[in-house]
Amino acid sequence: MKIEKIIQLLDAKIVCGSHRISDDISNAFSSDLMSDVLTLDAENMLLITGLANVQIIRTAEVAEIHHLVIVRNKKVSEDIVELANELNMILIESPYSMFKASGILYANGLNPLY
Amino acid sequence: MIELRFILEGGDFDRAGTASSETKKILKQLNIDPRVIKHTVVALYEAEVNIAAHAYRGEVTITVSDHQIVAVLKDEGPGIADIKRAMLEGFSTASPKVREMGFGAGMGLPNMKKNADVLEVESTPGSGTTVKMIFDF
């Protein structure tokens, strides 16, 4: 699924990394627990999270994740945006809850990681 | 042989992960297998988060030789009273603040063990902990 479509489905907006808008993603994982994200053996997936701290970017960096959706209308700070930009990631903010965002994407064909 | 050294501060969650980030850049420049890089930086990041969460300060030394990466994280802190118990998935003594950051679920040490070829943990309660990890390639 193209990031463009994800943005449209989640009524979301891009915070940074708009050059990745045409990237194609096939799997997603929803979690507020970065420890869980760090145990995944997958690359190039979409991370859906309700956290908006710098550790989501650090976790994504070491886990080779470049596409993140921040749900529940959480706002990321300037330094987080700067770091995400530096690491070539796209950050998207959605007003939806994690359950709603995950449900919509799943119903539209985005696959779970497992 | 290349040696990298980083100083970590306990409680500093803004900077936790910077040693892993720098290490990742250098391992990439050395053209090391991306799978080995991922295992190394995931385990290193878990260890960095542990120091930020539990210790007062720490020092990380990464040595890259022809066929392996050795990471040694030595901290000054409360130490681990029962290492066997700390290795169990789900066992955690992390504070609510650490949990709010998305950690503290008792998965750090088990995940370090999963990613490293060798994991050695030595600890003196009241003094500190030393973690050594080896990644072969």
gemmi code that builds the backbone of each chain (N, CA, C; Angstrom):
import gemmi

chains = {
    "A": [
        ("MET", (0.846, -1.187, 0.000), (0.000, 0.000, 0.000), (0.889, 1.248, 0.000)),
        ("LYS", (0.559, 2.169, -0.860), (1.352, 3.405, -0.937), (1.102, 4.274, 0.310)),
        ("ILE", (2.134, 4.954, 0.729), (2.030, 5.856, 1.890), (0.939, 6.911, 1.633)),
        ("GLU", (0.884, 7.344, 0.401), (-0.130, 8.315, -0.015), (-1.538, 7.857, 0.370)),
        ("LYS", (-1.805, 6.573, 0.103), (-3.121, 5.997, 0.405), (-3.330, 5.910, 1.918)),
        ("ILE", (-2.265, 5.549, 2.640), (-2.338, 5.447, 4.104), (-2.723, 6.813, 4.693)),
        ("ILE", (-2.116, 7.863, 4.164), (-2.398, 9.229, 4.632), (-3.877, 9.567, 4.416)),
        ("GLN", (-4.351, 9.191, 3.241), (-5.748, 9.473, 2.892), (-6.707, 8.684, 3.788)),
        ("LEU", (-6.411, 7.388, 3.991), (-7.286, 6.533, 4.805), (-7.321, 6.955, 6.272)),
        ("LEU", (-6.211, 7.482, 6.757), (-6.124, 7.816, 8.191), (-6.357, 9.299, 8.462)),
        ("ASP", (-6.802, 10.020, 7.424), (-7.034, 11.457, 7.574), (-5.808, 12.108, 8.225)),
        ("ALA", (-4.650, 11.690, 7.742), (-3.392, 12.051, 8.398), (-2.675, 13.178, 7.675)),
        ("LYS", (-1.652, 13.696, 8.332), (-0.809, 14.672, 7.636), (0.672, 14.339, 7.834)),
        ("ILE", (1.437, 14.750, 6.845), (2.871, 14.445, 6.887), (3.582, 15.461, 7.765)),
        ("VAL", (4.417, 14.957, 8.655), (5.207, 15.850, 9.507), (6.567, 16.093, 8.858)),
        ("CYS", (7.151, 15.028, 8.319), (8.404, 15.166, 7.580), (8.612, 13.938, 6.700)),
        ("GLY", (9.497, 14.093, 5.737), (9.840, 12.968, 4.867), (8.903, 12.779, 3.691)),
        ("SER", (8.341, 13.885, 3.173), (7.337, 13.782, 2.105), (7.874, 13.123, 0.820)),
        ("HIS", (9.188, 13.047, 0.680), (9.748, 12.382, -0.517), (9.455, 10.871, -0.497)),
        ("ARG", (9.000, 10.366, 0.637), (8.687, 8.927, 0.727), (7.206, 8.639, 0.471)),
        ("ILE", (6.474, 9.602, -0.004), (5.024, 9.470, -0.152), (4.618, 8.349, -1.133)),
        ("SER", (5.490, 8.025, -2.064), (5.156, 6.969, -3.036), (5.712, 5.604, -2.646)),
        ("ASP", (6.355, 5.512, -1.495), (6.891, 4.217, -1.050), (5.748, 3.225, -0.875)),
        ("ASP", (6.037, 1.969, -1.190), (5.026, 0.909, -1.106), (5.328, 0.027, 0.109)),
        ("ILE", (4.323, -0.121, 0.975), (4.513, -0.875, 2.220), (3.570, -2.073, 2.197)),
        ("SER", (4.042, -3.246, 2.636), (3.116, -4.383, 2.642), (2.723, -4.851, 4.045)),
        ("ASN", (3.543, -4.489, 5.061), (3.245, -4.947, 6.424), (3.253, -3.806, 7.432)),
        ("ALA", (2.472, -4.014, 8.492), (2.469, -3.011, 9.554), (2.449, -3.674, 10.918)),
        ("PHE", (2.874, -2.916, 11.925), (2.891, -3.387, 13.310), (2.483, -2.213, 14.189)),
        ("SER", (1.523, -2.462, 15.095), (1.058, -1.396, 15.987), (1.538, -1.675, 17.402)),
        ("SER", (2.213, -0.693, 18.015), (2.692, -0.919, 19.380), (3.099, 0.373, 20.071)),
        ("ASP", (2.843, 0.426, 21.365), (3.391, 1.492, 22.197), (4.568, 0.961, 22.992)),
        ("LEU", (4.896, -0.289, 22.767), (5.998, -0.904, 23.495), (7.187, -1.081, 22.548)),
        ("MET", (8.178, -0.219, 22.712), (9.322, -0.266, 21.809), (10.105, -1.564, 21.985)),
        ("SER", (10.058, -2.128, 23.199), (10.725, -3.416, 23.436), (10.174, -4.490, 22.493)),
        ("ASP", (8.875, -4.440, 22.216), (8.268, -5.391, 21.280), (8.757, -5.144, 19.855)),
        ("VAL", (8.832, -3.879, 19.496), (9.278, -3.523, 18.143), (10.705, -4.023, 17.916)),
        ("LEU", (11.518, -3.957, 18.979), (12.920, -4.362, 18.853), (13.106, -5.872, 18.712)),
        ("THR", (12.056, -6.641, 18.982), (12.185, -8.094, 18.836), (11.761, -8.565, 17.439)),
        ("LEU", (11.264, -7.642, 16.609), (10.747, -8.047, 15.302), (11.868, -8.321, 14.320)),
        ("ASP", (11.641, -9.331, 13.514), (12.632, -9.651, 12.508), (12.089, -9.250, 11.140)),
        ("ALA", (11.845, -7.970, 10.968), (11.284, -7.516, 9.689), (11.845, -6.152, 9.363)),
        ("GLU", (11.905, -5.874, 8.099), (12.372, -4.564, 7.672), (11.344, -3.948, 6.760)),
        ("ASN", (11.454, -2.651, 6.618), (10.589, -1.920, 5.699), (9.103, -2.091, 6.005)),
        ("MET", (8.774, -2.070, 7.281), (7.356, -2.143, 7.640), (6.902, -0.791, 8.170)),
        ("LEU", (5.585, -0.660, 8.296), (5.010, 0.554, 8.852), (4.854, 0.369, 10.356)),
        ("LEU", (5.325, 1.331, 11.135), (5.123, 1.281, 12.583), (4.027, 2.268, 12.966)),
        ("ILE", (2.987, 1.751, 13.627), (1.886, 2.589, 14.110), (2.034, 2.676, 15.623)),
        ("THR", (2.187, 3.885, 16.146), (2.408, 4.017, 17.582), (1.705, 5.236, 18.151)),
        ("GLY", (1.397, 5.155, 19.433), (0.789, 6.282, 20.126), (1.813, 7.060, 20.924)),
        ("LEU", (3.060, 6.644, 20.881), (4.124, 7.381, 21.569), (4.653, 8.473, 20.646)),
        ("ALA", (5.141, 9.540, 21.250), (5.692, 10.626, 20.431), (6.995, 11.120, 21.045)),
        ("ASN", (7.821, 10.195, 21.519), (9.105, 10.598, 22.107), (10.263, 10.217, 21.188)),
        ("VAL", (11.453, 10.670, 21.552), (12.616, 10.464, 20.676), (12.965, 8.980, 20.527)),
        ("GLN", (12.550, 8.170, 21.512), (12.901, 6.743, 21.443), (12.180, 6.002, 20.311)),
        ("ILE", (11.049, 6.541, 19.839), (10.413, 5.858, 18.689), (11.308, 6.002, 17.451)),
        ("ILE", (12.015, 7.137, 17.368), (12.905, 7.350, 16.217), (14.160, 6.488, 16.363)),
        ("ARG", (14.704, 6.448, 17.567), (15.895, 5.600, 17.803), (15.566, 4.124, 17.569)),
        ("THR", (14.395, 3.706, 18.047), (13.984, 2.311, 17.851), (13.834, 2.025, 16.361)),
        ("ALA", (13.179, 2.940, 15.654), (12.989, 2.753, 14.206), (14.344, 2.691, 13.506)),
        ("GLU", (15.265, 3.526, 13.958), (16.590, 3.549, 13.329), (17.288, 2.196, 13.437)),
        ("VAL", (17.356, 1.643, 14.658), (18.070, 0.375, 14.800), (17.290, -0.790, 14.184)),
        ("ALA", (15.956, -0.663, 14.106), (15.139, -1.749, 13.553), (14.935, -1.615, 12.037)),
        ("GLU", (15.575, -0.634, 11.427), (15.458, -0.416, 9.966), (14.015, -0.139, 9.537)),
        ("ILE", (13.349, 0.718, 10.294), (11.986, 1.136, 9.952), (12.066, 2.589, 9.478)),
        ("HIS", (11.423, 2.870, 8.345), (11.507, 4.228, 7.790), (10.163, 4.922, 7.687)),
        ("HIS", (9.078, 4.207, 8.071), (7.732, 4.770, 7.923), (6.987, 4.650, 9.240)),
        ("LEU", (6.585, 5.796, 9.819), (5.926, 5.782, 11.130), (4.628, 6.588, 11.110)),
        ("VAL", (3.593, 6.006, 11.702), (2.342, 6.731, 11.907), (2.195, 6.977, 13.404)),
        ("ILE", (1.980, 8.231, 13.782), (1.744, 8.566, 15.190), (0.257, 8.856, 15.330)),
        ("VAL", (-0.414, 8.035, 16.138), (-1.885, 8.134, 16.246), (-2.313, 8.969, 17.457)),
        ("ARG", (-3.645, 9.038, 17.653), (-4.268, 9.729, 18.794), (-3.901, 11.205, 18.863)),
        ("ASN", (-3.599, 11.790, 17.680), (-3.325, 13.226, 17.621), (-2.116, 13.686, 18.421)),
        ("LYS", (-1.215, 12.775, 18.705), (-0.005, 13.167, 19.442), (0.875, 14.003, 18.516)),
        ("LYS", (1.534, 14.997, 19.071), (2.421, 15.861, 18.286), (3.877, 15.599, 18.665)),
        ("VAL", (4.712, 15.507, 17.652), (6.137, 15.307, 17.930), (6.835, 16.664, 18.017)),
        ("SER", (7.896, 16.733, 18.810), (8.613, 17.992, 18.985), (9.590, 18.221, 17.829)),
        ("GLU", (10.089, 19.456, 17.754), (11.013, 19.862, 16.686), (12.250, 18.972, 16.593)),
        ("ASP", (12.836, 18.636, 17.763), (14.079, 17.842, 17.721), (13.814, 16.425, 17.213)),
        ("ILE", (12.603, 15.931, 17.452), (12.257, 14.597, 16.935), (12.139, 14.654, 15.413)),
        ("VAL", (11.503, 15.726, 14.924), (11.356, 15.907, 13.474), (12.729, 16.024, 12.824)),
        ("GLU", (13.605, 16.783, 13.473), (14.952, 16.979, 12.938), (15.695, 15.644, 12.822)),
        ("LEU", (15.587, 14.826, 13.884), (16.266, 13.533, 13.884), (15.670, 12.603, 12.819)),
        ("ALA", (14.348, 12.606, 12.691), (13.686, 11.756, 11.700), (14.103, 12.161, 10.287)),
        ("ASN", (14.223, 13.475, 10.073), (14.660, 13.988, 8.776), (16.068, 13.518, 8.445)),
        ("GLU", (16.926, 13.646, 9.447), (18.330, 13.252, 9.302), (18.437, 11.769, 8.943)),
        ("LEU", (17.518, 10.959, 9.493), (17.560, 9.513, 9.286), (16.695, 9.067, 8.108)),
        ("ASN", (16.186, 10.066, 7.355), (15.470, 9.754, 6.115), (14.171, 8.981, 6.350)),
        ("MET", (13.424, 9.384, 7.380), (12.158, 8.706, 7.710), (10.974, 9.601, 7.366)),
        ("ILE", (9.828, 8.966, 7.118), (8.601, 9.736, 6.976), (7.778, 9.575, 8.260)),
        ("LEU", (7.323, 10.713, 8.806), (6.462, 10.705, 9.997), (5.090, 11.232, 9.580)),
        ("ILE", (4.053, 10.497, 9.992), (2.677, 10.877, 9.672), (1.889, 10.969, 10.981)),
        ("GLU", (1.094, 12.008, 11.126), (0.248, 12.139, 12.323), (-1.213, 11.920, 11.956)),
        ("SER", (-1.881, 11.046, 12.718), (-3.298, 10.783, 12.466), (-4.115, 11.076, 13.729)),
        ("PRO", (-5.313, 11.625, 13.568), (-6.145, 11.888, 14.751), (-6.795, 10.610, 15.285)),
        ("TYR", (-6.760, 9.509, 14.529), (-7.454, 8.287, 14.925), (-6.744, 7.554, 16.073)),
        ("SER", (-7.516, 6.714, 16.772), (-6.929, 5.866, 17.808), (-6.100, 4.770, 17.144)),
        ("MET", (-5.279, 4.106, 17.921), (-4.454, 3.049, 17.333), (-5.327, 1.919, 16.784)),
        ("PHE", (-6.395, 1.591, 17.517), (-7.292, 0.517, 17.077), (-7.969, 0.881, 15.755)),
        ("LYS", (-8.472, 2.114, 15.684), (-9.175, 2.539, 14.470), (-8.217, 2.607, 13.265)),
        ("ALA", (-7.055, 3.198, 13.497), (-6.080, 3.318, 12.408), (-5.671, 1.926, 11.913)),
        ("SER", (-5.380, 1.018, 12.850), (-4.949, -0.342, 12.475), (-6.084, -1.054, 11.734)),
        ("GLY", (-7.313, -0.909, 12.247), (-8.465, -1.571, 11.634), (-8.704, -1.113, 10.209)),
        ("ILE", (-8.613, 0.174, 9.996), (-8.841, 0.719, 8.645), (-7.777, 0.196, 7.677)),
        ("LEU", (-6.535, 0.231, 8.105), (-5.455, -0.210, 7.203), (-5.567, -1.714, 6.925)),
        ("TYR", (-5.893, -2.492, 7.945), (-6.056, -3.943, 7.783), (-7.203, -4.242, 6.814)),
        ("ALA", (-8.329, -3.539, 7.014), (-9.511, -3.757, 6.158), (-9.235, -3.383, 4.703)),
        ("ASN", (-8.265, -2.489, 4.517), (-7.942, -2.056, 3.153), (-6.774, -2.840, 2.552)),
        ("GLY", (-6.342, -3.890, 3.243), (-5.381, -4.800, 2.624), (-3.951, -4.723, 3.101)),
        ("LEU", (-3.663, -3.862, 4.074), (-2.300, -3.844, 4.606), (-2.141, -5.046, 5.541)),
        ("ASN", (-1.090, -5.819, 5.349), (-0.926, -7.077, 6.087), (-0.310, -6.897, 7.455)),
        ("PRO", (-0.712, -7.755, 8.405), (-0.013, -7.747, 9.690), (1.361, -8.385, 9.503)),
        ("LEU", (2.253, -8.126, 10.440), (3.579, -8.716, 10.338), (3.500, -10.219, 10.612)),
        ("TYR", (2.648, -10.588, 11.565), (2.382, -12.010, 11.821), (1.067, -12.182, 12.509)),
    ],
    "B": [
        ("MET", (41.875, -3.295, 13.025), (40.956, -3.310, 14.171), (40.535, -1.881, 14.520)),
        ("ILE", (39.239, -1.731, 14.756), (38.722, -0.397, 15.068), (38.109, -0.420, 16.456)),
        ("GLU", (38.374, 0.633, 17.231), (37.778, 0.704, 18.556), (36.972, 1.995, 18.703)),
        ("LEU", (35.751, 1.858, 19.201), (34.889, 3.023, 19.431), (34.592, 3.095, 20.920)),
        ("ARG", (34.487, 4.330, 21.429), (34.213, 4.477, 22.855), (33.147, 5.555, 23.077)),
        ("PHE", (32.199, 5.266, 23.933), (31.138, 6.233, 24.229), (30.913, 6.296, 25.737)),
        ("ILE", (30.572, 7.475, 26.213), (30.224, 7.650, 27.633), (28.708, 7.839, 27.721)),
        ("LEU", (28.054, 7.117, 28.634), (26.604, 7.229, 28.800), (26.269, 7.748, 30.195)),
        ("GLU", (25.192, 8.514, 30.252), (24.727, 9.027, 31.551), (23.434, 8.317, 31.940)),
        ("GLY", (23.345, 7.874, 33.193), (22.108, 7.277, 33.673), (20.985, 8.301, 33.638)),
        ("GLY", (19.795, 7.864, 33.305), (18.644, 8.761, 33.300), (18.506, 9.633, 32.061)),
        ("ASP", (19.524, 9.627, 31.206), (19.492, 10.502, 30.031), (18.811, 9.809, 28.842)),
        ("PHE", (17.479, 9.883, 28.814), (16.751, 9.205, 27.741), (16.796, 9.955, 26.428)),
        ("ASP", (17.121, 11.242, 26.481), (17.217, 11.990, 25.221), (18.389, 11.498, 24.386)),
        ("ARG", (19.430, 11.063, 25.080), (20.629, 10.643, 24.341), (20.781, 9.123, 24.235)),
        ("ALA", (19.936, 8.373, 24.926), (20.033, 6.911, 24.837), (19.799, 6.494, 23.387)),
        ("GLY", (20.731, 5.775, 22.837), (20.601, 5.362, 21.444), (21.627, 6.031, 20.546)),
        ("THR", (22.294, 7.064, 21.057), (23.267, 7.755, 20.196), (24.510, 6.889, 19.943)),
        ("ALA", (24.907, 6.092, 20.932), (26.068, 5.212, 20.716), (25.726, 4.164, 19.646)),
        ("SER", (24.484, 3.637, 19.707), (24.053, 2.645, 18.711), (24.008, 3.278, 17.322)),
        ("SER", (23.527, 4.510, 17.286), (23.408, 5.224, 16.022), (24.779, 5.457, 15.378)),
        ("GLU", (25.735, 5.932, 16.194), (27.092, 6.162, 15.685), (27.730, 4.850, 15.239)),
        ("THR", (27.515, 3.801, 16.041), (28.095, 2.492, 15.717), (27.528, 1.984, 14.395)),
        ("LYS", (26.225, 2.180, 14.213), (25.583, 1.721, 12.973), (26.218, 2.387, 11.752)),
        ("LYS", (26.435, 3.713, 11.848), (27.047, 4.442, 10.725), (28.420, 3.867, 10.391)),
        ("ILE", (29.208, 3.605, 11.421), (30.572, 3.122, 11.185), (30.564, 1.688, 10.641)),
        ("LEU", (29.680, 0.830, 11.166), (29.616, -0.559, 10.667), (29.181, -0.582, 9.201)),
        ("LYS", (28.303, 0.360, 8.841), (27.864, 0.461, 7.439), (29.036, 0.850, 6.542)),
        ("GLN", (29.814, 1.819, 7.024), (30.983, 2.250, 6.247), (31.978, 1.109, 6.072)),
        ("LEU", (32.018, 0.202, 7.053), (32.951, -0.931, 6.979), (32.396, -2.067, 6.121)),
        ("ASN", (31.198, -1.848, 5.551), (30.568, -2.830, 4.662), (30.277, -4.169, 5.324)),
        ("ILE", (29.931, -4.121, 6.597), (29.595, -5.359, 7.308), (28.176, -5.777, 6.915)),
        ("ASP", (27.927, -7.075, 6.851), (26.625, -7.649, 6.491), (25.492, -6.926, 7.244)),
        ("PRO", (24.497, -6.398, 6.513), (23.398, -5.658, 7.157), (22.696, -6.440, 8.265)),
        ("ARG", (22.620, -7.770, 8.150), (21.970, -8.567, 9.210), (22.779, -8.518, 10.501)),
        ("VAL", (24.114, -8.572, 10.346), (24.996, -8.492, 11.521), (24.891, -7.099, 12.145)),
        ("ILE", (24.802, -6.080, 11.288), (24.676, -4.703, 11.789), (23.391, -4.581, 12.598)),
        ("LYS", (22.299, -5.141, 12.058), (21.020, -5.015, 12.751), (21.064, -5.715, 14.117)),
        ("HIS", (21.567, -6.939, 14.134), (21.677, -7.662, 15.412), (22.516, -6.860, 16.416)),
        ("THR", (23.614, -6.314, 15.934), (24.523, -5.573, 16.817), (23.845, -4.321, 17.369)),
        ("VAL", (23.243, -3.520, 16.484), (22.719, -2.241, 16.976), (21.440, -2.412, 17.794)),
        ("VAL", (20.645, -3.447, 17.492), (19.449, -3.696, 18.322), (19.893, -4.075, 19.742)),
        ("ALA", (20.860, -4.993, 19.846), (21.334, -5.430, 21.167), (22.028, -4.282, 21.912)),
        ("LEU", (22.788, -3.508, 21.168), (23.504, -2.382, 21.764), (22.513, -1.331, 22.275)),
        ("TYR", (21.488, -1.092, 21.511), (20.474, -0.113, 21.902), (19.727, -0.571, 23.163)),
        ("GLU", (19.386, -1.851, 23.214), (18.753, -2.403, 24.423), (19.657, -2.170, 25.641)),
        ("ALA", (20.965, -2.398, 25.441), (21.918, -2.237, 26.544), (22.048, -0.766, 26.942)),
        ("GLU", (22.021, 0.111, 25.948), (22.068, 1.549, 26.235), (20.847, 1.991, 27.033)),
        ("VAL", (19.677, 1.488, 26.631), (18.440, 1.828, 27.340), (18.511, 1.318, 28.780)),
        ("ASN", (19.075, 0.125, 28.965), (19.234, -0.412, 30.326), (20.085, 0.505, 31.194)),
        ("ILE", (21.157, 1.039, 30.624), (22.021, 1.948, 31.398), (21.272, 3.240, 31.717)),
        ("ALA", (20.568, 3.791, 30.723), (19.781, 5.013, 30.970), (18.726, 4.755, 32.041)),
        ("ALA", (18.157, 3.545, 32.028), (17.057, 3.225, 32.943), (17.529, 2.903, 34.355)),
        ("HIS", (18.697, 2.281, 34.479), (19.068, 1.734, 35.790), (20.367, 2.283, 36.400)),
        ("ALA", (21.340, 2.679, 35.557), (22.670, 2.989, 36.100), (22.870, 4.487, 36.333)),
        ("TYR", (24.008, 4.841, 36.931), (24.353, 6.257, 37.140), (25.154, 6.769, 35.942)),
        ("ARG", (26.076, 5.963, 35.486), (26.827, 6.290, 34.272), (27.429, 5.015, 33.706)),
        ("GLY", (27.865, 5.093, 32.457), (28.437, 3.895, 31.855), (29.389, 4.224, 30.725)),
        ("GLU", (30.146, 3.210, 30.349), (31.091, 3.386, 29.249), (30.916, 2.219, 28.279)),
        ("VAL", (30.861, 2.549, 27.003), (30.695, 1.523, 25.977), (31.974, 1.444, 25.152)),
        ("THR", (32.466, 0.247, 24.959), (33.618, 0.060, 24.070), (33.238, -0.964, 23.007)),
        ("ILE", (33.381, -0.552, 21.751), (33.072, -1.448, 20.638), (34.373, -1.736, 19.904)),
        ("THR", (34.664, -3.001, 19.722), (35.870, -3.364, 18.972), (35.456, -4.171, 17.753)),
        ("VAL", (35.869, -3.703, 16.604), (35.543, -4.413, 15.361), (36.822, -5.007, 14.805)),
        ("SER", (36.849, -6.341, 14.689), (38.005, -6.986, 14.060), (37.533, -7.706, 12.797)),
        ("ASP", (38.378, -8.533, 12.210), (38.061, -9.156, 10.924), (36.788, -9.986, 10.923)),
        ("HIS", (36.537, -10.711, 12.013), (35.403, -11.628, 12.006), (34.424, -11.448, 13.150)),
        ("GLN", (34.635, -10.424, 13.972), (33.642, -10.205, 15.024), (33.601, -8.779, 15.546)),
        ("ILE", (32.453, -8.486, 16.154), (32.264, -7.205, 16.826), (32.105, -7.545, 18.312)),
        ("VAL", (32.887, -6.880, 19.149), (32.755, -7.101, 20.583), (32.293, -5.788, 21.222)),
        ("ALA", (31.196, -5.865, 21.967), (30.690, -4.681, 22.658), (30.771, -4.915, 24.157)),
        ("VAL", (31.416, -4.005, 24.865), (31.481, -4.103, 26.327), (30.849, -2.847, 26.924)),
        ("LEU", (29.828, -3.053, 27.754), (29.158, -1.925, 28.410), (29.367, -2.062, 29.914)),
        ("LYS", (30.128, -1.133, 30.445), (30.467, -1.203, 31.876), (29.785, -0.028, 32.572)),
        ("ASP", (28.955, -0.330, 33.570), (28.292, 0.789, 34.243), (28.572, 0.828, 35.739)),
        ("GLU", (28.394, 2.037, 36.280), (28.379, 2.227, 37.726), (26.921, 2.385, 38.085)),
        ("GLY", (26.449, 1.515, 38.970), (25.022, 1.575, 39.291), (24.679, 0.606, 40.392)),
        ("PRO", (23.407, 0.342, 40.565), (22.974, -0.533, 41.663), (23.317, -2.011, 41.430)),
        ("GLY", (23.676, -2.360, 40.197), (23.963, -3.758, 39.898), (22.690, -4.590, 39.803)),
        ("ILE", (22.867, -5.855, 39.471), (21.718, -6.764, 39.337), (21.863, -7.841, 40.406)),
        ("ALA", (20.880, -7.919, 41.310), (20.979, -8.857, 42.427), (20.879, -10.307, 41.960)),
        ("ASP", (19.974, -10.560, 41.014), (19.720, -11.930, 40.575), (19.721, -11.965, 39.041)),
        ("ILE", (20.886, -12.267, 38.474), (21.027, -12.203, 37.005), (20.119, -13.224, 36.317)),
        ("LYS", (20.009, -14.417, 36.903), (19.150, -15.451, 36.307), (17.724, -14.949, 36.146)),
        ("ARG", (17.239, -14.269, 37.169), (15.885, -13.742, 37.150), (15.770, -12.591, 36.138)),
        ("ALA", (16.821, -11.766, 36.070), (16.813, -10.627, 35.140), (16.799, -11.094, 33.685)),
        ("MET", (17.293, -12.314, 33.447), (17.320, -12.859, 32.079), (15.956, -13.385, 31.646)),
        ("LEU", (15.026, -13.530, 32.590), (13.701, -14.071, 32.240), (12.857, -13.019, 31.533)),
        ("GLU", (12.204, -13.437, 30.465), (11.299, -12.529, 29.756), (10.191, -12.085, 30.686)),
        ("GLY", (9.983, -10.795, 30.762), (8.887, -10.274, 31.572), (9.296, -9.799, 32.950)),
        ("PHE", (10.522, -10.146, 33.385), (10.973, -9.660, 34.693), (11.585, -8.274, 34.530)),
        ("SER", (11.085, -7.311, 35.276), (11.603, -5.948, 35.156), (11.526, -5.215, 36.480)),
        ("THR", (12.520, -4.338, 36.705), (12.474, -3.469, 37.892), (12.423, -2.011, 37.435)),
        ("ALA", (12.049, -1.786, 36.174), (12.058, -0.431, 35.609), (11.003, 0.463, 36.259)),
        ("SER", (11.293, 1.753, 36.288), (10.388, 2.739, 36.890), (9.226, 3.043, 35.928)),
        ("PRO", (8.138, 3.647, 36.474), (7.029, 4.033, 35.588), (7.495, 4.960, 34.460)),
        ("LYS", (8.479, 5.812, 34.740), (8.982, 6.750, 33.720), (9.565, 5.970, 32.527)),
        ("VAL", (10.323, 4.924, 32.840), (10.926, 4.103, 31.788), (9.833, 3.412, 30.978)),
        ("ARG", (8.784, 2.965, 31.669), (7.676, 2.290, 30.984), (6.922, 3.245, 30.058)),
        ("GLU", (6.814, 4.493, 30.492), (6.153, 5.490, 29.639), (6.923, 5.728, 28.350)),
        ("MET", (8.227, 5.487, 28.379), (9.057, 5.680, 27.188), (8.905, 4.514, 26.204)),
        ("GLY", (8.221, 3.459, 26.622), (8.024, 2.318, 25.733), (8.961, 1.155, 26.032)),
        ("PHE", (9.560, 1.204, 27.249), (10.478, 0.123, 27.639), (10.077, -0.425, 29.004)),
        ("GLY", (10.945, -1.258, 29.583), (10.675, -1.743, 30.934), (9.683, -2.889, 30.980)),
        ("ALA", (9.639, -3.664, 29.908), (8.734, -4.807, 29.878), (9.464, -6.112, 30.197)),
        ("GLY", (10.716, -5.992, 30.602), (11.482, -7.189, 30.932), (11.875, -7.987, 29.703)),
        ("MET", (12.199, -7.271, 28.636), (12.564, -7.965, 27.398), (13.948, -7.584, 26.899)),
        ("GLY", (14.587, -6.642, 27.562), (15.888, -6.147, 27.103), (16.973, -7.204, 27.104)),
        ("LEU", (17.247, -7.778, 28.272), (18.315, -8.789, 28.332), (18.007, -10.014, 27.460)),
        ("PRO", (16.748, -10.557, 27.506), (16.461, -11.692, 26.609), (16.671, -11.346, 25.130)),
        ("ASN", (16.334, -10.113, 24.750), (16.512, -9.730, 23.348), (17.991, -9.542, 23.000)),
        ("MET", (18.780, -9.106, 23.975), (20.227, -8.997, 23.748), (20.801, -10.396, 23.540)),
        ("LYS", (20.315, -11.352, 24.341), (20.781, -12.740, 24.224), (20.425, -13.316, 22.849)),
        ("LYS", (19.223, -12.962, 22.381), (18.748, -13.463, 21.088), (19.596, -12.912, 19.934)),
        ("ASN", (20.007, -11.675, 20.054), (20.721, -11.030, 18.953), (22.228, -11.266, 18.947)),
        ("ALA", (22.806, -11.489, 20.132), (24.259, -11.653, 20.206), (24.620, -13.135, 20.102)),
        ("ASP", (25.821, -13.424, 19.598), (26.287, -14.813, 19.584), (26.737, -15.220, 20.980)),
        ("VAL", (27.278, -14.251, 21.710), (27.671, -14.501, 23.094), (27.207, -13.322, 23.937)),
        ("LEU", (26.597, -13.615, 25.074), (26.235, -12.560, 26.026), (26.735, -12.960, 27.406)),
        ("GLU", (27.552, -12.102, 27.992), (28.021, -12.356, 29.354), (27.642, -11.167, 30.226)),
        ("VAL", (27.020, -11.463, 31.368), (26.630, -10.398, 32.295), (27.299, -10.658, 33.639)),
        ("GLU", (28.056, -9.672, 34.106), (28.673, -9.770, 35.430), (28.217, -8.577, 36.239)),
        ("SER", (27.845, -8.815, 37.490), (27.337, -7.698, 38.262), (27.709, -7.801, 39.728)),
        ("THR", (28.029, -6.653, 40.316), (28.252, -6.588, 41.757), (27.200, -5.644, 42.326)),
        ("PRO", (26.233, -6.193, 43.065), (25.206, -5.320, 43.630), (25.822, -4.182, 44.440)),
        ("GLY", (25.329, -2.979, 44.214), (25.834, -1.808, 44.910), (27.012, -1.158, 44.203)),
        ("SER", (27.497, -1.801, 43.149), (28.685, -1.265, 42.477), (28.462, -1.049, 40.968)),
        ("GLY", (28.014, -2.090, 40.272), (27.757, -1.908, 38.846), (27.686, -3.208, 38.075)),
        ("THR", (27.454, -3.068, 36.779), (27.250, -4.224, 35.910), (28.115, -4.082, 34.663)),
        ("THR", (28.654, -5.193, 34.206), (29.370, -5.210, 32.929), (28.713, -6.234, 32.015)),
        ("VAL", (28.373, -5.770, 30.827), (27.756, -6.637, 29.827), (28.712, -6.752, 28.653)),
        ("LYS", (28.984, -7.992, 28.254), (29.841, -8.195, 27.084), (29.050, -8.962, 26.036)),
        ("MET", (29.067, -8.454, 24.820), (28.360, -9.144, 23.729), (29.315, -9.339, 22.559)),
        ("ILE", (29.211, -10.514, 21.946), (30.042, -10.797, 20.769), (29.122, -11.127, 19.595)),
        ("PHE", (29.425, -10.524, 18.466), (28.665, -10.771, 17.232), (29.646, -11.278, 16.182)),
        ("ASP", (29.449, -12.497, 15.723), (30.371, -13.089, 14.741), (29.881, -12.811, 13.332)),
        ("PHE", (30.825, -12.701, 12.419), (30.441, -12.617, 10.997), (31.524, -13.188, 10.121)),
    ],
}
model = gemmi.Model(1)
for chain_id, residues in chains.items():
    chain = gemmi.Chain(chain_id)
    for i, (resn, *xyz) in enumerate(residues, 1):
        res = gemmi.Residue()
        res.name, res.seqid = resn, gemmi.SeqId(i, " ")
        for name, pos in zip(("N", "CA", "C"), xyz):
            atom = gemmi.Atom()
            atom.name, atom.element = name, gemmi.Element(name[0])
            atom.pos, atom.b_iso = gemmi.Position(*pos), 0.0
            res.add_atom(atom)
        chain.add_residue(res)
    model.add_chain(chain)
structure = gemmi.Structure()
structure.add_model(model)
structure.setup_entities()
